[in-house]
Amino acid sequence: METTENTPGSPTGGDRSGGRTLATEAVHAGREDLAALGLHATPLDLSTTYPSHDSRAEAARLDAFAATGAQLDGPPVYARLDNPTVARFEQALARLEGTESAVAFASGMAALTATLLVRVSAGLRHVVAVRPLYGCSDHLLSAGLLGTEVTWVEPADVAGAIRPETGLVMVESPANPTLAEVDQRALARDCGPVPLLVDNTFATPVLQRPADSGARVVLHSATKYLGGHGDVLGGVVACDEEYARQLRQVRFATGGVLHPLAGYLLLRGLSTLPTRVRAQSATAAELVRRLRADPRVSRVHYPELGGAMIAFEVIGDPHEVIAGVRLITPAVSLGSVDSLIQHPGSISHRVLPEENRHAGGISPRLLRMSVGLEDANDLWNDLDSALSGQASARTPAEPVARSEAA
Ligand SMILES: *Cc1c(COP(=O)(O)O)cnc(C)c1O
């Protein structure tokens, strides 16, 4: 088979994909049975409950779920346990990440909460983590809301920080918001038997598959690239079936389920994920090239891996750049088809005390931009004038006229 794949870690999609490439999996995984059902689009099942006259059989199936956490055999019982539309998204994401299973949640934070609760409930409440992390992930660990105790370390010091009661090692790579990367294979070795959680929200399985490097748990804020259109909130954990069973039991008990409509939208989002991420990454690389040559910018952060997220430190006032953009939307979040820019010190990482932002290398002059599918020159023109602090001289209608003239 001819392949156009050129990204590391994803040339075949792994054993479970029967040798298909990621681009093919993205549009077919989780939908293989549709033709036999006489359908083309994915059915959306909004039922909260399901009828059954056989309560003995339902009791047996509920007992089996309580004992194992395995997905229910047969028809669903109640939407907090199981939903067929969400299950399709989970199956597809597991295939893209090259893991046995995946479990979806209401948000990225609900997914992280369940991942931590699995370990805390087993008496393993110590977490070793590497900064920076997404602001709320750092906050969740630092505040100890779930009964965890965290030790923050540099990647090279992970092995030495592990204790008998360590339940998890957590890292983001590339990290939010500085795009710092770690050697995941080396880190996985240092973790020994302790599960390594890699938050893969920024890279997506298009650019890297952490499970191939030894991560046992791969987390996504599906709100970002997986959904891809800024209109769905969700989270998902890709992992082995043993961990997935525990996650399903925690999800059932704590209720952070993904809504079926969100599952539908996320599955649809996956079909364009490889195309979006490659196109957005190419534009991001071009903007990075121009920012690196720009005297108004003191430092540009961009991962070796590539990707569609860029971060840069400005010599002037970062708030003026936010005030000055007209095409790029000044908003938190990322991964959408349109470009967003935000000031981590004010928004995404605001929940952290200043010293924790400092420890994560998050400068007060840092701006984080999520590069969308717009034309690179249009984006550059907007950044260029925002960097020049021309905000007050322009009206919101002006960039439209400019792009029509271009
Ligand atoms: C946004 C984000 C989260 C949290 O996800 P939500 O869907 O907003 O709950 C976690 N990790 C990273 C890297 C993120 O960017």
The ligand as an SDF file (V2000), in Angstrom:
LIG
                    3D

 15 15  0  0  0  0  0  0  0  0999 V2000
   -7.3620   22.4990   28.2180 C   0  0  0  0  0  0  0  0  0  0  0  0
   -6.4040   21.5160   28.7460 C   0  0  0  0  0  0  0  0  0  0  0  0
   -6.7730   20.6270   29.7730 C   0  0  0  0  0  0  0  0  0  0  0  0
   -8.1300   20.6770   30.4310 C   0  0  0  0  0  0  0  0  0  0  0  0
   -9.1420   20.2940   29.5460 O   0  0  0  0  0  0  0  0  0  0  0  0
  -10.6730   20.7940   29.6470 P   0  0  0  0  0  0  0  0  0  0  0  0
  -11.3030   20.0720   28.5130 O   0  0  0  0  0  0  0  0  0  0  0  0
  -10.6760   22.2790   29.5360 O   0  0  0  0  0  0  0  0  0  0  0  0
  -11.1770   20.3280   30.9800 O   0  0  0  0  0  0  0  0  0  0  0  0
   -5.8520   19.6700   30.1590 C   0  0  0  0  0  0  0  0  0  0  0  0
   -4.6120   19.6170   29.6100 N   0  0  0  0  0  0  0  0  0  0  0  0
   -4.2240   20.4730   28.6460 C   0  0  0  0  0  0  0  0  0  0  0  0
   -2.8490   20.3680   28.0840 C   0  0  0  0  0  0  0  0  0  0  0  0
   -5.0940   21.4470   28.1920 C   0  0  0  0  0  0  0  0  0  0  0  0
   -4.6970   22.3010   27.2380 O   0  0  0  0  0  0  0  0  0  0  0  0
  1  2  1  0
  2  3  1  0
  2 14  2  0
  3  4  1  0
  3 10  2  0
  4  5  1  0
  5  6  1  0
  6  7  2  0
  6  8  1  0
  6  9  1  0
 10 11  1  0
 11 12  2  0
 12 13  1  0
 12 14  1  0
 14 15  1  0
M  END
$$$$
